[in-house]
Amino acid sequence: MSETLTRPDANRPPVQDASDGHKSANASSDEDALDKSLIAEISPTQVSQMTCNEMVQVIRAAKMPLLRKDVSEHLESYDRETLERLVYLARRCCRNQGY
């Protein structure tokens, strides 16, 4: 799945699953793996194939100003349907920003 989120011509590491024991508290590591232009290009098929941890990374990398801090700090506790909706919202926000 991670190779579907990165461009083949980009020299970036693939999205890493947050379940490997590392919290995604370091925002720069999320930015290295994803940028807003990649988020804007995510297809519905890619969203359906993402793990919950990947969706959390996408939502955080989008840095949506409308997402309250208390919500973004607890994304891991949300169900899959809610995370999918937030990924689509992140995609829309990135597209509206011109990415």
Sequence and secondary structure as in RCSB ss.txt:
>XXXX:A:sequence
MSETLTRPDANRPPVQDASDGHKSANASSDEDALDKSLIAEISPTQVSQMTCNEMVQVIRAAKMPLLRKDVSEHL
ESYDRETLERLVYLARRCCRNQGY
>XXXX:A:secstr
 GGGSS TT        GGGS  TT HHHHHHH  HHHHHT  HHHHHH  HHHHHHHHHHHT TTS HHHHTTG
GGS HHHHHHHHHHHHHHHHHTT 
